Amino acid sequence: MCLFKSRIKVNHSSLIVLLIITTAMNMSAQSTPNLSFPEKPDGVIQWNISEFSKVSRANLGYEELAVFVTNATGENSPIPVQGRFSYSANYLIFNPFYPFEKGLTYTVRTKDLNTGKYFKSTFVLQSTEERDVAELLHIFPSAEVLPENLLRFYFYFNTPMKRGEMLKHIHLVDSKGNKDTQAFMQFKQELWSPDGKRLTLLFDPGRIKRGVSTNLELGPALQEGDIYKLVISGDWQDVYGQKLGKTETKTFKVGTVYRTAIDISSWNVNEPEAESTQPLTIQLDRIMDHATVQSMIQIKIEDNNDIEGSWKISESESVLHFTPVEKWQKGDYEIVLDSGLEDVAGNNLSSLLDQLEEDQSTMRTTNFSIKFKIL
């Protein structure tokens, strides 16, 4: 795993949530919209619409109330913040799909339901709480040699990052210095964890799968034997406006494609000693997707009870370690694997991501488990 720099603290005196509200009104004699703004990131926007006559609640939505992220120059994002609308008494309520972010300026556009004219109101959730300087902590997979049909990268940050900007700040560069601007999938909603600290970046599957038009036209994004750099710009900002500050680079070589099923029969299990909390160690047959390990592998004892503990993946995601909460007891154990457990090419235990008809015979259809004994 990659640890890029030490953590630095920015100290502030106390936690204050500052709500700044400015309202831009039309020059007519209309009244300002009666809006209530959130005081916390998980809050909502409420609009008292009782003053308007002939309001059909079922038809109210983004046309009547839309929220935009506003940048430092006063420009609004072209697409409004996505969320859901509901009603409570006389209020139209907007609840965003993702929490509002501290430090960002939001512009709320409302439509006068009698005249059709628009108002704009602006609010900012700011906090002077103690905050870490923005930092890229890890990139997975961490191996220096990755398969040609690699499906995804994961990026871990120590602060929530601004969304909608990943392809502006992440570039794939080949050994000749050429950028591949079509290597990655482009989503309207990027694949962030709820806390905004983990980004999943997918290669375009059309560049991976054989016989697909994109693959035939552009070829694979990665070529076996070549060396690539994944470049992450230091200009990328977190939600507080802090830049990463330093451009980071992951250099890796491309190896052979993964086009065979995960072979758990070849996994080497090193049993721990009884009456100890030594980790159970499993040597894998390939580089696995580290994000699926925690939720898709379970250890059971002979009475079918789950063994509580934690998983860790190391040595370039090719070795698993399970450390139990309580000491191991003598007996028969079973490692139970969910069929959705994946390698870094997106192949799981029951299917291949890039599967041709002749590949069908390589797939297993039985239960996925490994037995071991502690003496």
N, C-alpha and C positions, 0 to 999 in steps of 0.2 A: 504494500500500500504506500501511497505517496503522501508525505507530510511536508507541506511547502514552507511554512515559516512559523515562528513562535507567536503566541497570542499576546496581544497588546490591549490594555484596558484604557478606555476613555472615561475619566471620572467626572461625575457631576454631583451636585450637592444633594438633590432629592428627586423623587419621582413626581412629576407634574404632568398632567394631561392638559394641554392647551388647545382649546377649540377656537379657531379663528374663523369668523363668519363675515363675509362681505357680500353685499347684495347689489347687483346691477339691475336697476329698474328701467322700464320703458318710460318715455317722457310723457305718457298719458296720465290721466288721473286715477288709473287703476291702483289697487292696493297691492302691497307686497305679498307673495304667497306665504301662507302660514305653514312653515316647514319646521320640523324638529330634526336636528342632525345628531349623528352618533357621537358618544363621548368615549367609546372604546372600539377597538378593531372589530369586535363581533357584534356591533350594534346595527341598527337599521335606520332608514330615513322614513319619516312620517310626514304626510301632507294632509292637512285638514281641508277637505273639499266640500264641507257643509254649506259654504257660501254660494256654491254654484248650483244653478237650477238645471233640471232635466239632464242629470248625469246618469249615464248608463255604466254602472260599475264593470259590467262584463267586458266592456270594450276598452277599458283604460290599460295602458301599457307604456312601452318605450316612447311612443309618440307624445304622450302627455307628461311623462316623467322619465328623464334619462340622465345617467350619471357618467361623466367623462373624467379621465385622468388628465390633469393639466400640467404641462412642463414648465420649466423655469422662464421661458419666453412668453408664456400665456397661451400657448397653442394647446388645443384639446386633442385627445386621441380620436382617430376617425371612427372607432367602434366603441359604443357605450359599454360600461361595466355590465356584465351579465348577472342576472339574478331572477328572483321570482316576486310577483306582486300578490298582495292579499289585502283584506279589508278588516278593520276593527272599528266599530261604531262609525264615526264620520271620517275616518282616516284611510287614505291609500298608503300602504306600507310597502317599501322596497327593501328586500333582504338579499344582499349579494351572495352569489354562490361561494365566493371566497371572502374572508374577512377584509375589511378596509385596512390599508397599510399605513402605519405611522410615518409621518414625514412626507407623504404624498399630498398634493393639492387635488381636490376633487371639485368639479363644476357640475352643479345640478341644474338641468334645464327643465323648466315646467311650462306647460301651456295653459294659458287662461282659457277655461272651459266655456266662457261666455263669448269672448271676443276672438279667440284663436291666436292671440299674440303670445310671445314667449318672454319669460323672465329667466335670468341666470343668477344663481347663488353659489358661492364658493366657500368650502370649508377645508380645514387642514387639521388632521390629528397629529400633534407633535408631542414628543416625550423627551424629558431630560434625564431619563433613567440611565444607569450605567450600561455602557454598550461596548461590544467588541468592535475593533476595526475590521472591516470586511476582509475575508480571507478564504481562499480555496484550500480545503483541507485534504481531500482525497479524490482520486480518479480511479474508477473500476471499469473493466478489469485492469489489474496492476501489472500483469505479465509483460515482458519485453518482446515476446513472440506471440502473436494472436492469429487465429485462423482467418483465411481469406473471406469466409462468409460470416464474420463477426456481425452480430445484430445490433448491439447497443453499448453505449457508455453511460456510466453514472458519475455525476459530479456532486460532491458534498461541500457545502459552504457553512461557515459558522454563524452567518446572519442571513435572514431572508432576502433573496435577491429580487430585483425588478423583473417582472415577467414580460414576455412578448419580445425579447431582445436577444434570444440565445444565438440565432444565426447571424447576428451582427457581430458577435463577440467570440464565436467558436468557428475555427476554420481547419479543414483537413488539407494538408500540404504534402505533395509527393516529393521524391528525392530530387526532382528537377526544379522544385520551387513553385510548381503549379498548384493553384487552389481548385478544389473540386466543389463548386457551388451547388451541385445537385446530389451530393452524397447522402444528405440527411433528409428525413421526412419533415415536412412543414405542416404544422398544426395551427388551427385557430386558437386552440387552448393548449399551451405547452404542458408537458408532463412533469409537473412539480408535485412534491409531497405537500400535504396540507400546511406545514409550517414554512414552506417556501425555501427550505434549505437543501433539498435534494432534487436534482434535475435528471430525468432520464432522456437521453438523446438517442433516437433510433436511426439506424441507416435505412434508407429507402429499400423496402423488401423487393421492389422491382429491379434493383441493382444486384440483388442476391440470387433470386430465383432464376434457374435456367429456363430458357424458352420464352420468358416474359419480354414484351416489346421494349421496355426500358433497358433491360439487360442487353438485348440484342443491339439496341441503338447506341448506348453509352458504354457498355461493358461493366464489369464489376467495379465497385468503388475502390476496392483493395485488390492488388495483384500480388500473388504469391512471389516471394523473393524480394519484393521492393521494400523500401524503408519509408515510413511516413511520420509526419509530425502533426499532433493535435495541438493547435495553438489557441490559448484562451487569453483574450485581450485584458490588459490591466485597466482599461477604461470602463469595464462593466461595473455598474453601480448596484448597491443593495437598495432596499426600500427607503433607507434613511439618506440616500444621496451620496454614500461613501463609495469611492472607487476601490477596486481590488488593488490598484496601484502598481502591481507588477505583472507583466505578461508571463504566463506559465506555459510550458511546453512539455508534452508527453511524446517521446520518441519510441517507436516500436517497429519491429520487423514483421512482415506478413508470412505466416506459415501455411501448412496444408489445410484445406477445407475440412470441416466436420460434416461428413455426409453418411455416417453410420450411427446406429442407435447407441445410446449410452449403455455401456456394458457393466452393470453392477456386479456381475459374476467375477470380474477381474479386480474389483476393489479389494484392497488389503486392509483388514481390520486388525488393529493392535489392541487386545483386551487389557483393561487396567487390572490392578490387583484388588482382591476383595478387601473390605474394611478400609478403603482409601477413597479419596476424591480425585484421584488421578484422572486426567481426561481420556476418554475413548478417542483413539485416533484412526482416521480412515484415509488411506491413500487412494485418490480417485484416478480414473482412467483418462481424464481430460480436464480442461479448465471449466469450472462450473459458474453459473450465474449466481453471484453471492447474495443477491436480494431475495432469492426464493428459498435459501437454505433454512432460515429461521422458522418459516411457517410451513414447510413441506416435508420435514423429516421429524420423526418422533421415535423415541426409544421406549420399548415396552418390556416388562418382565413377564415371566411365565404365567402369572395370574391375569395377564392382559392389562395390568395397571400401567399408566404412563409414569415414566421417570422424569421428574422435574429437573431442569438444568438449562444451560445456555450453549448455543453453537457459536463457533468461531471458525472462519475460513482463512487459511494462510498459504504461504509458498505459492504466490501468484494464483490463488484460488484453486489449487489442486489438492489441498489437504484439509480435511475437516477435523475439528476437535470438539467433543461434547464433554462439558464439565458438569457433573451432577450437583444438585443442591445438598443431598445427603450422601453418605458413604455407600459405595457399591456393596451389594450383598451377593453371596454365592448363588448361582442359579442360571437358568436359561433365559436369554434375552433375544429381542428381535428389533432390528432397525426397520421401521416402516416408512416407506417413501411414497409420497403423493405422486400420481402420474404426471402432474404439472411441473415437477422439478425440471429445470432447464440447464443446458450448458450455455456458453456464451454465444453460440450461433442460433439460439432459439429452439433447439431440438429438445423435446421433453421425453419422458420415458415411454410414451405411447405413440408418438408421431415425430416425423422430421419436418422442419420448416420448409425445406426444399426437397420435396419427395417425388420421385418418378415412379412409374409402375413397377420397375424392377427392384425398387427399394422396399416394397411391401414385405418381402420375405425376411428382411432383417429386423422387423419390429416384433417386440414381445407383446403378448396379450395376457399373461398371467399376473398374479399379484406381485407387487414390487416390494420385496423385503429381504433382509439379510439376517441370518441367525448367528448368534455367538454365545459362548458360555464363559462364565467367570467361576473358577475353581477355588 
